[in-house]
């Protein structure tokens, strides 16, 4: 009744693997997990058994209790033992952690078929079964810690004899399971994107499932692991959890079917009221204060705090999620979402993102089923109380102003400000907004994200620069849309029939965009296919935006080329044209934060399908190998982008000199603007009104002339100027 089975006392602590499922000795797998030779252990002596019994200890069979010298039986009191229990060195000492001092030994605990490392402190643990516990661990006041013979530690595999129905899937990007993936220890956002995006390739999907299944043992009987130096105190239920070294877990309600990665350099901490089920937790993660996560993967150095809910989602490295709710998402590295009222569902967000308070992203569906999606490029930033619905798509570094966006959106303009003008019932877009009005902050992002990237082991490199091949290609596409929209608006304003040729319309639009203000200022520039509505979608400041886009490409080109030359001093200017050629690579994929030419992604897929790659380690090695060539790939793209933008057949020395000099002027301009922009805050009369005088304001806000942020901007720009000067000197010397 109620799945309660009555067993004989002789079976207590034995038959962890049922006899019909064993391939050999019941302890074969357990012995392989043991970190020391079996010859280190010896049986208890009669005098030791006497001391143990005198101290209120019991065992189903004292001959099954093995120890390592030195062994101090007086340190074990009021505890019961069942099955084969092996205890490492036990000496009289105290373990201190965060000023909590706990003596070594085992007291008031029930231990069933466990291996215990040297000098552990295990006290008031009601039930510990089938675990291998590392050296110098502190286990204090835990209710239940045990492993089953079919434990999968959060990996999407099945064990021998299990039906396919018990396999754990994660429904990322869509609620309808159409993009389901299998979680596994070591999963990167890139792996999830590779798997979830290419649903049309059934062969690839089957191979990825096969690789995942084969990456872990399907044999039953693995013991749970608590790595050396762990501290577990006041936890209620820990079941089928593999815990890495130096983890700190306190006050959790329920941890089940998990891998918790941790080591002494990247310690993972889990705190009060947390409930985690069916997941993988990366190195150096922090999970505190009532968080809930179910069917999830957390990347390295990420945090869940203050009641956050993470369900059916993959959260990339270096991310922080607090208070909010995240369902059915794939989130690339460096994601920030820390407000109680924000909600994100059925989305892929490609990193370096920030979700403001009150944002409800994807809360409304547009079909009869819950099958909508949102795709947001790098740098996605929906503002306060922004509400968007499925299905929508956003180019990189889109900033959404506060408002309810009632219709599906497809914003193809990167670095844009998007506004819902309710008074005029129109959608308004200002392309290149970030460059025009917050250029220095945009360029500071790279350093900011790099400083936050405290991963000790960087399993996959990440592109943090806002201007990179992926975003530059988005800029080129946006420029074409602007050209056509302006050209069409000009023909409409002139009362001339629109030419059949799109190229003709674009050429007219480009001429107007690069021409005098007087012509374009009288045009109402509208775009189509951006919002699923009949209301107008208006472009604000099209001429200034277009020129800003051109400026951004030129800036990107010099930074990439200067960086390449600095790392390849043997390359001469005369060789650059030959090295880079004229063919611009236009297709790039953001593979979990790493920018890769699309043809290289297809190469990877083919290698997987051809069984050249048969493990996730091999796939991850491909990511790293591709990154080794990224600087050259990026420089080639930058050279060809500049060539295409300027309409040149070949970049000459004189042309490149001019571009570098323009770049240096821009860097100096940014230095000046950074300080001017910050000073505006101090000159605001309303801001000043809350302070008695300037001295109080400076005491609270800091001296603007000593501002660390401004100093960092200047340092960045000085660094780029120095690199540009070196680049200029190099090419002049050829």
N, C-alpha and C positions, 0 to 999 in steps of 0.2 A: 504494500500500500504506500502511495506517495513516493515510489521509487526507493523505499527503504528496504535493504536486503539484510537479512540476519546471517552473520558469518560466525564460524567457530573462532575461538580465541587463538587457535594455532595459526590462523591466517593473518593475524594482526601484524601489519608491517611487511608482509610477504606478498608474493605473486603480483608485483606491480605490473609486470607484463603477463597477461594470461598465458597459461602453458601452451595453448594451441597457436599462439602468435610468436612464440620465441624461436629464434634461430639457433640459440646456444644457451650459454649461461645467462640466468636472469640479470646478472650484474655486469654483463659484458659492456654495454653502452655506458653505464655508470662508471665503470672502471676507466674507460677511455677519457671520460670527462675529468677524472681525478687529476690534480696537478702534482702528485707526488707518487713515488713508487709504493706498491702494495707492501713491499718488504719493510717499510718504515713502521707498520702497525704491528702491534702485539696484543694478545688477549689480556684481560684483567687478571691480576693476581688475587688470591683468596683474601689477603688482608685489605686490598683495595675495594673488593666487593663488600667486605664487612663495613668499611668506613662509609661507603655509598649507602648501604641499607640503613646504617645508624643515622645518617643525615636525611632519612625520609625519602630516599629514591627507590624506584621499582623498575624492573625490566621483565619483559616476557621471557627473555633468555639472556642471562649475563654473558654467556659465551659469544653472543652476537655483538657485544660491545667491545670494539677494538680501539686502542689508544696509541699515542706516540709519546716517547719520553722526551723531555721530562713531563710527568703527569702528576697533578696534585688533586687527588680525589676529594679533599676537603672543600674544594671550590664548587662542588656540585651538590645542590640541596633541593629537596622537595620537588623532584622532577621524575617523570616517567619516560621510559625508553621502550620502543618496539621495533622489531626487525633489525637489520644490520645497520648499526650506527658506528661511524668511525670518527674519532675525535683527535684533532691535532694536538700539538704541544699545549699544555695548560699550566701556566706559571702564575704566581701571585703578583699581580700588577694592576694598575688602573689605566683605563683608556679615557682620555679627555677629548671632548668635542664641543666647541663653542662654550667652554667653561662648564659643561656638564661632565662630571667625573663618574665613571662607571667601572667597578672592579671586574676583572675577568672572571669567568665561570659560567655555570648554568644553574639557574634557580627558578623554581615555581613554573616550570615549563614542561610541555609534552613534545618529545622528539621522536619522529617515526622515520626510520630508514633514511637518515641524512648523513652527509659527509661534512664535518665541521673543521674549519681551518685552525691555524695556530692562534692561541690566545684571544679567543673571541669572548664577548660579553653578551650572554643570552639570558634575559631575565623577564619573567612574567609573560611568556609567549605561550598562549593557550594551545596552539596546534601548529607544528612545523613538520611537514611531511615531504619526502622525496625532493630534497634540495641539497645542492652542493654549495656550502657557504665558505667564502674566502677568509684569508687571514685577517685578524684584528678588526672584525666586524662588530658593530654594536646593534643588537636586536633587543629592543626594550618595549614591553607592554603592547605587543601585537596580538590580535585575536586569532587570525588564521593566515597561514602561509603554506600553500601546498601546490603541487604540480600533478597533473594527470598524465597517464601514459600516452595520450594522444595530443599533448600540448604542441601548439604550432608557433607560439611566441609572437603572434600578430601577423605572421606571414600567410599569404594567400595560397596555401598548399593544403593538400589532404594527406592523411596518414594511411598506412596499410589497412585495408578493410573498411575504409570510410566511403560513403557515397559522395558523389559530386555535389550534392545539395548542401553539404556542410562547408564548402569552400567560401571564404570571406572575400567579397568584392567591394570596391569603393566606386560609387556612382558619381564621378567627377563631371563638372561642366553641364550636366543635364540631369534632371530628376528622373527621367524615364529609363535609366540603365543603359541607354544607347551608347554611352561612352565608358562603360564600366572597365576598371583596371584592377589588377591584383596587387595589393601592397606587399612589400618585402623589405627586409632589413637592408639598408643602403640605398633605398630608392631616392632618386633625385627628381626635381621638377622636370628636368629634361626627359627622363624616362617616362614619366606620366604623360607629358605632351606628345612624345613619340607614339605612345600607345593609344591615347584617347583621341588624337586628331585623325589618324589614318584608318578610319573604320571601314573604308572601302576595300582595304587590302586584307582579306581574310587569311591569306597565308602568313602575313606578318603577325597578325593577332594570335594565330595558333602557335607560331614560333615563340613569341614573347611569353605566352602562357606556359609553354613547354620549358623554356629557359628558367622561368621562375620556379616551377615545380622541381626541376632538377638541381636548383641551387641549394636545396635544403634536403636533409634526410627525411625520407618517408617512413623510416623504421620507427616503430613505437618504442617508448621507454627512455627517452631523454629526461634527465633530471633538470629541475629548475636551477638557475645559477644566481647567486648573490655574490658579486665580485668583491675582491679584497678591499678593505677600508670603507665598506658601506655602513651607513647609519640608517636604521629603520626603527622608528619609534611611534607608538600610539596609532598604528594603522589597524583598520578593521579587517578587510579581506584583500589578500594578495594571492591570486590564483593564476597559474600558468604564465608567470612573468619572468623573463630573463633580464637580470639587472647587471649592468656593467660596474666596473670598479669605481669607488669613491662617490657613489651616488648618495644623496641625502633625501630620504622619504619620510615625511612626518605627518601624521594626522589625516591620512587619506581615508576616504570611505570605501572605495572599491577600485582595485586595479586588476584587470583580467585580460588574458591573452595579449600580452604586450612584449615588445623588446624595448628596454630602456638603455640606450647607449650612454656610456659615461666612462671617463678615465680621469686620472689625477690632474690632467692639464685642461680638460673640458668637462667639468663636473655638472651633472644633471641634478636638479633639485625639484622635488614634488612636495607640495604643502597641503595645508588644511582643507578638508572638505572636498577634495578632488575626486572625481569619478572618471576613470579612463577604461575603455573597453575596445578591444580589437584594433590595435594600432602599433605604430612604430614611432619611437621618440629618438631624435637625433642627439648627438653629443652637445653638451653645454646648454641644454634647454632648461627653462624655468617654467614651472606650472604651479600656480598658487591660488588659494582663496576661492574655493567653490567652483572651479572650472569643470566643465563636462566635455568629453570628447569620445566619439564613437565612430569606428571605421575611419581611420585617419592615418596620415603620415605627417610628422613634423620634422622639418629639416634642421640641420645643426644650428646652434646658437639662436634659437627662436624661443618666444615666450608666449604663454597663455596666462592671463591674470584676471582677477576680480570678476569671477562668474562668467567668463567667456564660454561660448559653446561652439565647438568645432565638430561638425558631423559630415560624414561622407566627403571628406576634403583632403587635399594635399597642400600643406603650407610650406613654402620654400624657406631656405636658409635666411638667417638674419632678419626675421620678421617678428613683429610684436602685435599681439591681438589681446585687447582687454575689453571686458564688459559686454561686448557685442555678440551677435549671432552670425555664424558662417555655415552655410549648408551647401553641399554639392558643388564645391569649387575646386579649381586648380589654380594655385597662387604661386607665382614665381618669386624669387628672393627679394628681400628688402621691402616688405609690405608692412604698412603701419595702419592699424585700425584699433583705436583705443577710446571709443565713446560708447556709453551704455545704449544709446538709441540708434546705432547704426546696424544695418542688416544687409547681408550680401548672400545671394543665392544663384545657383546655376550659372556660374561665370568662369571664364579664364581671365585672370588679371596678370599681366606679364612683367610685374615687378616694379620696384622703385615707386610704389604707389602709396597714397595716403587717403584714407576714407574719413571724411569729416562727420561730426555729430549730426544725428538726424537723417543721415543718408539711408534711403531704402532702395536698394539696387536689385531690381528684378522681382519686386514684390507683386507685380501684376503680370498676368499671362495674357497672350493675345490669341490663344487658340483654345480649342475645346479640351485640350489635354495639357498637363504640366510639362511641356517639352520645349519651352523657350530657352534661349541662351544669351549671354552677354560676352563679348570679346573686347577686352580693353588692352591697348598697347602699353608699353613702358610709361611710367610717370603719370598714370591715371590719377586724377585728383577731383572727385566730385565734392562740391562745397557743401556748406551747412544746409541740411534739410533737402538736399537734392534727391529727387525721386525719378527713377527711370524704369522702363518696363522692357520685357522681352519682346522681340529679339532686337538687340542693338549692338553696334560695333563702333569702336573709337580708335582713332589713330593715336600714336604715342604722345605723351605729355599733353593730354587734353585736360583743361580745367573747366569744370561745370559750375556756373554760378548758381547760387541758391534758387530753387524753384522746382515746381512739379512739371516734369516733361511728360506730356500726355501721350505722345506717339513714339513709335519705334524710331530709332536714330541710326544713321550710318555716317559718322563724322570722319571724312577722309583727310582732314587738315591737321597735321601734327603741330604741337606747341600752340594750340588754339585756345581761346576763351570762348565758351559757348554760353549763350544767355537766352532765357525764355522771356521775351518781351510781352507780358500779358496785356499791357495797355494798348499795344498795336496788334496784338494777336499774331506775332511773328517770331520765328526763331532767328537769332542773330549770332553770327560767328565772326570772330576777329582772328584770322590766321596769324601765326608767328607772334602771338601776344607775349609769350615768355621772353622772346629775344628783344622785343621792342621796349618792354616795360619792366623786366626783371632779369636782365641779361646776366648780371653778375651772380645772382642766386642760382640761375640755371647752370652756369659754368662751375659754381662751387659744389654742385651736387656730387661730382665725381669724387672729390676729396671726402665729402661727408660720408658717402656710402662706403668708401674704402676704409675710413676710420672705424665705422661700425662693423666692418667685416672682421670679427675677432675669431673666426674659425681657426683652430690650431692646424687641422688638416683640411686643406681646401680640395675636396673631392672633385669639384668642377669649377673652372674659372668663370668669372662673371664680368660682363662688360658694364661698367658703371658710367661711362661717358654718355651724356645725353645725345651728342652728335656722333653717330656711328653709321656703318653702312645701312642698317635697317631703317633708321630714322631719316637718313639722307634720301633714300629711295622713296620714302613717304613724301618728302618735300618735293622731289621731282614730280611725283604724281599729282600732288596738290597744286603745283605751279601750272600744270597742264589744265586742271579743272578751272583755276582762276583765269587763265588765258581765254578759255572757251566761254566762261561766264561773262567776262568783260566784253569780249568780242560780240557775243550775242546781245548784250545790253546796248552796245554802241549801235549795232544795226537796227535794233528796235527803236532807239532814241532818234536815229536819223531817218526812220521811216523807210528803210531799205530792206528788201526781202533777204532773208537769211540764206547765204550760199549753201549749196549742198555739201560742199567739202568742209569737213571739220578742221582740216589743216588751215584752210583759208580763214576760217573764223578765229582760230587760235592765233594766227599770225597778226590779224588785226588787233586782237586782244592784247597780245604782247607789246605791240607798238603803242597802244594806248597806255598800258601799264608803265612803260618806260618813258612815256612822253610827258607833256606838261600837265600840271595839276588841273588846269582849267577844263580840259576835256573830260577827265574821269570824274571830277567833282560833281558834274551834273548827271552822272549815271546812277541809276538804282540797280546795283549788281545783285542778281538773284541766282541761286543754284538749285538744281533739281536732284532728286534721288537721295536727299540727305535726311529728310523726315517724311514719314508715312502719313502725310496730311495734304490738304489743299491750301494751307496758309503759306505765305511767302517765307522763304529762307534767305535772309539777307546777309551779304558780306560787308563787314565794316572795315574801313581803311584798306581797301584792296590794293591800292598802289603802294602804300607803305609796307603792307604785309608781303607783297610780292618782292619788293626790294630787300626786305629783311630775310626772306627765304634765300635769295641769292647771296646775301651777306653770310648767312649761316653755312652755306655750302663752301664758300671761299675760306671761312674760318676753319671748318672741318678739314679741308684739303691741306692747309698749311700745318695744322697740328699733327695730322697723320703722317705727312711727308717728313716733317721735322723729327718726329719720333722714330720713323724708320731709318733715316739717315744717321741719327744719333746712335742707333744700335747696329748700323752697318757702315762703319767709317770707310771701308774699302771701296764702297760704291761711288763712282764718279758721276757728275751731272750728265755727261754725254751718254752714259749707259742707262740712265733712268728711262728714257723713251723706249729703248730696246727692251728693258726689263718689264716695263708696265704695258707697253703696246697701246692699242686704241679701243680694245673691246671692254666695255664697262659691264661688270657683273651686276645685273639688276635684281636678281632673286636671292633674298637672304631670309633665313629663318631664325627667330629667337627661340633657341632650344633651351628653355629653362634658365634664361639669363645669359647664356652664351650665344653670341651672334655667329652664325655659320652659313657659308654659301649653300644655297639650297641643293646644288648638285652634289655636295659632299654629304648631305643628309641622305640623298637617294643612294649614294655609294654605301653608306652605313646600312641602310635597309636591305640592299642587295646582298651584302655580306652576311647579314643575319639570316636571310631567306636561303642563301646558298650553304648555310651551316659552316661558314668560315668563322663566325663568332657564335659561341655556344654558352656564354656566361655573361652576366651583367658586368663582371670585372673587365671583360674584354671590350664590352660596349663603352664602359667608362674610360678605358684606355684610349679608345678612338676619340672621345671628346677631348682628352688632354693632348693627344697627338695633333688634332686639328687646331687647337689653340696655339701650338708651337709655330704654326704658319700664319696665324691670324694677323700679326703685325704687317707681314708682307701682303697678305690679301687686302687688308685695310688700306695700305699705302697705294696699292694698285688701283683700288676702287676710288681713292681720293684723287689720284692723278687723272684718271679717266673722267671722273665727275667734273673736275675743274676744266678739263679740256672740252667736255660737252657743254658745260654752262657758258663758257666764253666763246663757243662756236669756232674753236681753233682746230686746225688739222694736227698741229704739233705745238707743245708748250716750249717756248724759247726761253733762253736765259733771261732776256730782258723782261719778258712777261712774268716769269717767276719772281724776279727781283721786285717788280712792282707789287705783286701780291703779298710778298713777305713784308714789305714796307707798310702796306695797308693793314696787314695783320698787327704789326707792332703799334700802329696808331690806334687800332681798336682796343688793344690790351691796355694802353695808357688811358684811353677814354673810359674803360670799365673801372679802372682804379679810381678815377675822379668821381664817376657816377656812384660807386659804392659808398663813398663817404658822403656825397651830396644827398643820396637817398636816405641814409641813416639820420643825417642832420635834420631832415624834414620832420622826423618824429619829435625831435626836441623843440622845433619851432612851432608846433601845433598848439594854438592857444588853449584848446580844450584839454589837451594832455598836460600842459603846464599848469592849468588851473588847480589841480589837486595838490600841488606842491607850494610851500611857502615862498621858496626862492630857488634859484638855480643850484645852490649848494645842496639842498635837500634832493632835488631832482637827480643830480649827479650821484649822490650817495645811494639812491635807490636804483637808478637805471644804469649807472656807470658813466664815465666820461666818454663821450662819443669819439673823441680823438684818440682814446686808448682802447677802443672796442676790439675785442679779439676776432670777431667776425670780419670786420673791415681789414684788420691786419692780415687775416688769412687770405682774403680776396687779393690784397696787394701782393702778398707772397706768391700766390698762384700766378698772378699776371706777370710778376717779375721773373718767375721761373720760365713762363712761356716766352717772354721777351728774350731771355738769355738763350733759350733753345732756338728761337727764330733767328737771332743774331748769329749763332753758331752755324745754323743751316745756310744762312746767307753767305757767310764767310766760306763755307765749304763749297758751295756751288760756284762762287766767284773764282775760287782757286781751282775749280774743276777737278 
